[in-house]
Amino acid sequence: MKAVVVTDQAAGTAGMALVERPKPEAAGNDVLVEVHASGFTPGELSWPSSWTDRLGRDRTPSVPGHEVAGVVSALGYGTRGLSVGQRVFGLTDWTRDGTLAQYVAVEARNLAPLPGDVDFTVGASLPISGLTAWQGLFVHGRLQSGQRVLVHGAAGGVGSVVTQLAREAGAYVIGTGRAADRQAAIDFGAREFVDLDNDVLEDAGEVDLVFDVIGGDIAKRSARLVRAGGTLVTIAGPPEARPADGLAIDFVVEADRTQLGEIVQRVRDGRLRTVIGRVADLDDAVTALNPTERAKGKTIIRVRTGFLGQDTTDLIDPRHPGVAKGPHRS
């Protein structure tokens, strides 16, 4: 099978190569997924798990990518809950070969059914951003209706989903980002926007929950805005400052079938949009993942033709470039 591999941590994405690899086999409780679309997060090449296994042994050349949408082609011994031919999407294990390949072996529990009216390209864009947003807001942040939420990077891949989910849950959302992101953040559901380059963050006032994707000084200043009993959640590493009378939680996203189902249902009925940038074929993956300009939105690698055999370029909403439209039905 064709697969993108990395062998040199120092080279980053520039060290990627498209090669031929043996098709993986489904171990016990695994499924083998015929990959139709794959998502990739550049930061994963800085994670030790991209280069070593659970015992710390070198596992290069390794296949990156942890977001997948595809079709189950085989079941491992004892695997239950999924069937051959079923459309699925989800988040693969950090320490195993990933999804930038024609096939990937995944623990069945890490996958959820992908409804037939959701394109594989959209499905591959959801697991990391969707689960990170869901877990940060509802599992760690314990968000309640009527609370004030400060969302950093509100127009970005994770922040845009956080903004939409928080707004739907009845929160008052204050988004942050660059000046150029203001309108997108408002469109996603922010009631106010703080330009971190030109506005004063502290003018946002007290909030019940901060969702941080930046870290550093911004996270420190944000901690001081959390009112008594509130929470700062972050995916930027252990926080350097904590709220005076609240919680600070850093977390790593985990696969969860039930949560994936909640997320994809919101895509189906138009309550949630995902930010997609470039869509490239597997043969062009190395070039697409080494852009010469800053990419806006997640790059998705299309390994096989998408929804019902159609090209997926019609998924991009011309009113909001890089944002996938609502449900596509036959």
N, C-alpha and C positions, 0 to 999 in steps of 0.2 A: 504494500500500500504506500501511497505518498504521505509524507509527514514533514512538518517543519521541526527541526531540532536545534538545540543550542548546546555548545560545548565549552564556551569560555565566558565566565561570569563577568570579567572585566570588559568584554566587548559589548555586552548588553544586546540590544536588538540587532546591532550591526553584525553580530556573530551568528545570526540565524542562517539556516540553509535548508533548502527543500531536498529531501532525500527519499530513497526507498527503504521501508522498514517492514519487518514481518508483521502481519496482522496480529493484534493481541488476542489472547484467549480469555474467556470469562471464567474467573475462579469461583469458588463457592460464594453464593449470595451476590454475585455480580450479574450484570447484563453486558453484552457486547452491543454497542450502539453504532449504527451506521450514521456517521456525522453528516448532517445537512448544512449546519451553520455553527460557527464557533466564535466566541468572544474572547478577547485578550486584554489583560490589564498590564501595561508596561512595567508598573512597579513590581510585578511578581518576580522579575528577574533579579531583584535585590533580596528576595526571600531565600533563606537557607534551604527551604523545602524544594525549591526549584532545582537544586543541585545535589542534594543528598536525600537518602531515604530516612525512615524513622530511627534507624540505628546509627545515623551519621555517616553511612557509606556513600561514596561517590556513585551517582547514578547517571552520569552523562555518557553519551549524548541523550538528553532528555527532551521530551515533547512538551512545550508550554501550552498555556491556555487552560482555563478551568470552567468556562461557560459553554454549554452544549445544547443544541436542539437537533433531534434526529429521530431515527426509527430503530427500535429494538430488533437486532438480527439474531441473537442467540442468548440463551439463559445458562448461567452457571448452575452447578449442583446445589440443590436446595433453595434456589431463588424463587420467591413468591411475590405476588402483588403486581407484577407486570407480565406482559405476554409478547411473544414474537410478533412483529408487525405493528406494534403500538407506537404511536408518536409520543415522544417524551422530551423534556427539557430539564436542566438542573445544573448543579454545581459539583464538579468532580473533586476527588481527594487531592490535597495539596502536594503530597509526596509521591504521587504516581504520575505516569505519563498522561498528558492532557489531551486537549481537544483539537489542536491544530493538525489534524490528521483525518484520514478517511474513515477510521474506526477508532473507538476508545472503549476500554473496559472500565465500568463504573459500578460501584456498589448500588444495588437497586434502591436502597432507602434514600439515596441522594437525588433521586429523580422523581418527577411528577408527570402525570399525563399532560400532553400539550394538545389542547382542543384543535379540531380540524380547521377552524376558522381563524387561527392565529398563525401567521407566517413563521417559518423556521427562523428567518432573520430576526424577527421581533423576539421570538422565544430565546434566542441566544444572547440578546441584549439585556435580559431581565434578571438572571440569577444573582449576580453580585450586587448590582445597584438596588434591586428590589428587596433582597433579603437583608442587606445592610440597613436600608431605610426602615424596614419593618421591625427588625430586631432592636435598632437603636431607639426608635420611637416607643414601641409598645412593650417589648420585653425588658429592656434596660431602663428606658426613660419613663415607663408607666404613664404615658400621655393620657390626659383626660380632656374632654370637651370643655372649651372656655379658657384653657390655659394659653399663655403667651409663649411662643417658641421662636428662638433665634436660630436660623438655619444658615450656616456658612456655605458659600458656593452654591447658592440656591438655583442657579441656572445650569449647574454641571450635571454629570452623569448620576451621581448619588444624590446631590442636593436637590435636583429637580424632582426626584421621586419622593424624597423626604417632604418637600414643600407640598406636593399634591396629596400625599397620604395624611399629613398633618391638617391640611385645610379640610379634607373630607371628614376627618375625625372631629371637626368643630373647633380647632385651635385658631388662634390669631397668630399668623405667621409673619415674622420679620426676616426678610432675606438679605444676604450680603453678597458682595462680589465686586467686579469691576464695573465702571460706568456703563460699558457697552452691554452688560448683562441685565440692566435694570428692567427693560420691557419684557424680556423672556421670563425673569423671575416673577413679575407681576402676572404675566399670562399663566404661569404655573400655579398661581394662587397666593403669592405673597401680598399682604396688605400694605406693607411698607418695605422700603429697600434702603440699605446702607451701602454707599460706595466706599469701600475700604481705603481707597486712595485719596478721597477728597472730603468725606464726611467724618463725623466724630462717632465712633462706635458707641460710646457711652450714652449718646443721645437717644439710643434705642430704649433706655430705661430698664427696669427690672423685668426679668422673664422667669418662667417656671422651668424651662428646659432649653439648653443649648445643644445643638447638634453640630459638632466640630469636625471638619475634614482638613484643617489647616495646621493646627498645632502652634507651637512657638508663642510669640508675643500676643497674637490674636486670641489664642486659647487662654492665656493668662488674664488678659483684660476681660474676656468673656466670663470667666469664672466669677469675677466680681459683680457681674450683673445678675447672677442667679439668686433669687430670693430664698428666704428660709424654707427648707423642705424641698427645694428644687434639685435639679440634676444637670450636670454637664456630661454628655456622652461624646466620646471621641474615637475616631479610627486612625488618628495620627500618632499613636503611641502613648505611653504612660504620661498623664498630664503633669506639667510642672507646677501647676497651681490648682487648688481646690476651692470650691465655694466655701464661704465662712461657716455656713450652717446648712450644708447640703451635701450631695454626693458627687463624686467624679468617677466615671466608669469608662475605661478603654476596653474595647472588645474586638475580637476577630469573628467575622461572619461565619455562620455554620449552615450547612445544608438542612433544609426542613421542607418535607413534602407538603404538609398542610399549609404552611405559609406561602409556598410557591403557588398552590392552588388559589389562595386568596388574591395573590398579586395578579395572576393571569386572568382571573375573572374580572378584575377591574380594567384590564386592557380590553377584554372582550366587549364590555358594556360602555366603553368610552370614558371611564372615570380616571384612567391613568394613561399617560403617554410616555414613551421612552425616547431618549436622545440617541439617535443613530447618526454617525458621520458618514464615513466612506464604507461602501460595501464592495469587497474585492474577492475574486476567485482564489482558490488555494494556490494555483500556479503563480499568482501575483502577490501572494501573502507577504513574502519577505520585503518587497518594495513598499507595499501598503503599510506595513508596520514600521517602516523607516521613513516617515514623511519628511519632505524638505521644508514644510511649513507646519505651524502648530495646528494640530487637528482639533476640530470642534465636534464633539460627540464621539461616541464609541465606534471604533472601527470593527466591522464584522467581516469575518472570512466565510464566504459562501462556498462550501465544499461540494454541494450538489444543488441542482436547481430547486428553488424554494417552493412556495405555496402553490399546490395543484399544478406544478410544472410551469408556473409563470415566472417571469423576471420580477425581482423585488424592487426595482427602481421606483415603481409607483407607490411604494410605501412612504415616501418622503413627502411631508406636507409642505407645499410651496409657500404657505403663509409663515411657517416656522422652519427654515432649513435645518435639517439634522434631527427633526422630531418625527417619529413614526406616527402615522395616522391611527385612527381608532380601528375597530374591528373590520376585517375583510372577510366577507362571507361569499360562498358560492351561490 
